[in-house]
Amino acid sequence: MNEKKAYSVDISVSGSITVMAASEEEAQQLVDNGLAGEDSALLQEIISMLKDHIDNQDMQVTDIYEE
């Protein structure tokens, strides 16, 4: 019988959302705040975008390595 091993699989998903901001730096800060959970509405928008990619299998395996 083959012994099973643990493998780490890196998955890449890219997408974009639109945020209203006065500068690129402010837009980055808004997204960072959303990812940190400090802006729950923006976090939900990011999660929704990622879920759409998952539902459509729009992602890529970028690396696989044995643990």
Residue, then its C-alpha position, 0 to 999 in steps of 0.5 A: m500500500n502506498e504511504k500518503k504524504a503531506y503536500s502543500v499546494d499554493i493556489s493563486v486567485s486574482g481579481s479586483i474591486t473598486v474603491m473610492a479614494a483620493s489617492e492610490e495610498e488611500a485605496q491601498q489603506l482601505v483594502d488593507n483595512g478590509l482585509a484586516g476586518e476593520d471594514s466589514a463591508l469591504l471585507q464582504e466585497i473581497i470575500s464575494m469576489l473570491k467566492d465568484h472565482i472559486d465558484n467558476q474555478d477561476m484559479q491556478v495551482t502555482d506550486i506543490y511541494e512536500e511538507 
